[in-house]
């Protein structure tokens, strides 16, 4: 991702990508930190998530994976069309 995007949008785009690549349940915090290694610091990921949760863009659920409960962060159903439109627009403009 190019430096032109805000860190918050970088986190948001990666959450949506994780949803599409996986089973749709989203991504865990550590998974996001790993995906964004070298682009966004762990502390910035945490701050971006707080902001996106406060805006109502994100949702989370507990999912049982390999016998362990994990909190998965995903895009709220109401926000998915907006996020997909934003990603399409950024792709069209060559920003991602």
C-alpha positions in Angstrom: 0.0 0.0 0.0 1.3 3.4 -0.8 2.2 6.0 1.7 -0.7 8.2 0.6 -3.2 6.3 2.6 -3.9 7.0 6.3 -2.9 4.3 8.7 -6.6 3.9 9.6 -7.6 3.2 6.0 -4.6 0.8 5.6 -5.9 -1.1 8.6 -9.5 -1.0 7.3 -8.5 -2.3 3.9 -6.5 -5.1 5.4 -9.5 -6.2 7.5 -11.7 -6.3 4.4 -9.0 -8.3 2.6 -8.8 -10.8 5.4 -12.6 -11.2 5.3 -12.5 -11.9 1.6 -9.5 -14.3 1.7 -10.8 -16.3 4.6 -14.2 -17.5 5.7 -15.6 -14.0 6.2 -15.1 -13.9 9.9 -12.5 -11.2 9.7 -9.0 -11.1 11.3 -7.6 -11.3 14.8 -5.5 -8.5 16.2 -2.2 -10.4 16.0 -3.1 -11.4 12.4 -3.6 -7.8 11.5 -0.3 -6.8 13.1 1.5 -9.5 11.1 -0.2 -8.5 7.9 0.8 -4.9 8.4 4.4 -5.6 9.6 6.6 -2.8 8.2 3.7 -0.6 7.3 1.9 0.1 10.5 3.1 -0.3 14.1 1.3 -2.5 16.6 0.3 0.6 18.7 -1.0 2.4 15.5 -3.1 -0.7 14.6 -4.6 -0.6 18.1 -5.4 3.1 17.8 -6.9 2.7 14.4 -9.1 -0.2 15.6 -10.3 1.9 18.5 -11.2 4.8 16.1 -13.0 2.5 13.6 -14.9 0.7 16.4 -16.0 4.1 17.8 -17.3 5.1 14.3 -19.3 1.9 14.1 -17.4 0.7 11.1 -16.1 -2.4 12.8 -17.7 -5.3 14.6 -16.2 -8.3 16.5 -17.2 -11.8 17.4 -15.7 -14.6 19.3 -14.9 -17.6 17.1 -13.7 -21.1 18.2 -10.6 -22.0 16.1 -8.6 -25.2 16.8 -10.1 -25.5 20.2 -9.3 -21.9 21.2 -11.6 -18.9 21.4 -10.3 -16.0 19.3 -11.8 -12.5 18.9 -12.2 -11.8 15.2 -12.6 -8.2 13.9 -14.7 -7.6 10.9 -16.4 -4.8 8.9 -19.9 -4.2 10.3 -22.6 -5.3 7.8 -23.9 -1.8 7.4 -20.4 -0.5 6.5 -19.4 -3.2 4.0 -20.9 -1.4 1.0 -19.2 1.9 2.0 -15.8 0.1 2.5 -16.1 -1.8 -0.8 -16.9 1.5 -2.6 -13.9 3.2 -0.9 -11.6 0.4 -1.9 -12.9 0.4 -5.5 -12.4 4.2 -5.7 -8.9 4.0 -4.3 -8.1 1.2 -6.8 -9.5 3.2 -9.7 -7.3 6.2 -8.7 -4.2 4.0 -8.4 -3.7 4.6 -4.7 -3.7 1.0 -3.7 
